[in-house]
Amino acid sequence: MTSDCLFCGIIAGTTPATIVLETDDVVGFLDVRPVFKGHTLLVPREHVVTLSDLPEALIVPLFGTAQRVADAVTSGLGAQGTFVAMNNVVSQSVAHLHVHVVPRTKGDGLRGFFWPRTKYADGEAEEYAAKLRAALEA
């Protein structure tokens, strides 16, 4: 954990976030500026900056969780598919490795890497997180 890292604060519970899932190795929470509602970030509990820094022992837990969340986005939110991505250094707004799982539907307007952002209405983030948690438990 790094004291000045936003995501380490979320993992520690000192920074508020809408948590979707927690495992021994990974924490998932809703992006506060989602591309589409339900956009989830997955982070290793261990402070790791880039994919190259990710210990081999965390590859399967992180990407296995990404697979589970991608399935939950389609089954729990009704998305037709997902966009799963990560940045390394360039465009990495928080220097803690994170995987984006973004809900997609045909005609949603997302083209290439142009990522328009939206906002949740009051209470709406928790509704999306609850749907994702329910789908992950199923």
Salt bridges, closest charged atoms under 4 A:
GLU22 OE1 - ARG45 NH2 3.16
ASP31 OD2 - HIS39 NE2 3.51
ASP31 OD2 - ARG117 NH1 3.32
ASP108 OD2 - ARG104 NE 2.58
GLU124 OE1 - LYS37 NZ 2.97
GLU126 OE2 - ARG133 NH2 2.21
